[in-house]
Amino acid sequence: MSTGTLLAIVIPVVVVIVLIALAIFLDRRRRRRLRERFGPEYERTVDEAGGRRAAEYDLGAREERHESLDIRPLDADLKQQYSREWSGVQEHFVDRPESAVHEADRLVTDLMRERGYPTDDFEQRARDLSVEHGRTLGHYRAAHEVDQLASDHRATTEQLRGAMIHYRVLFDELLSDGDRPGSGRS
């Protein structure tokens, strides 16, 4: 075999190997970035989607949708207003725990709407929140489940208390988000 023929075989093989290695590297980097961005929501989405590729496609679509939203921080007056409302919701918990959980859900939804998130459907709210709040989204899902139980008067006082704590985690993050570098839209 001549040197020219050998090079004609070896060079394309090397190029293909390099391209495969590059594709694997980029795929792993993308996966790592999605895991870091979405936190526990990444694994939850993999389980729901039935596989990593479908989940990563879904998470990418969430990022694209999120980019089109006008997510904005709150001004100081609105932050104070929402903080006062939250304090009122917590005070109501002692006498009316089910009602307080419903109020907490409403207040978190109102805060989301104020920040620029669409709020029509819970699952879509969760998908939209997952892009910037993937690490606290589990709190929102847990609180929402208890809120649903409370609607049927099937939640225990301990579950209701837990829901308030869960709502508070997301509430605090949404209230302060935009104050941190890298949060919200640029």
Phi, psi and omega in degrees: 000135182282162180298320180298317179294318179298316177295323179296335178269314186292316184299310178299323179296315178297317179299316179297317179298317179296318179296319177296315179298320178295318179297318178296316179299312181295322178296316179293321179295317179297316179300315180297318179297316180295319178299317180293319183288317187265347178057224182299338179295334178299306182295321178300318180291322176300315179297315182292320184282345179083012178171160184294315183298313179296320179295317181293326174297315179298315180295323175296320177296323176298317179298317179298315179298317182300323179299331182277350180277151178261075181278129185223152175286165178266150173280167187301320181296317179294323178299315179296318180299313180295322178298318178296317179298319179298318178301319177296319178298316179296321179296323180292338184301323183301314183268330185221075185299317180297314180297321180296322179294319177298318179296320179297317178299315179298317182294318177297318178297316177299318179296319177299314180299316179299324180283344178113006178277137170296144187231020184292319189230134183303312183298322178290322175301314181297318179297318180293318179295328186301334184294317180251347185231034183300329182284337179254358183298327177301325177297316181295316180298316180296317179296319180296321177301316180293322177301321177295318177298319180296328178298330178261009181058038181247005182268139176281163178300322179295320176296319179296318178298316178299321179298319179298319179295316179298314179299322182297322180300310180291319179305310181299319180294317179293324181292319184268345182301139184105339176277336184271144174299137176087359179263156181072188180271148179274000000 
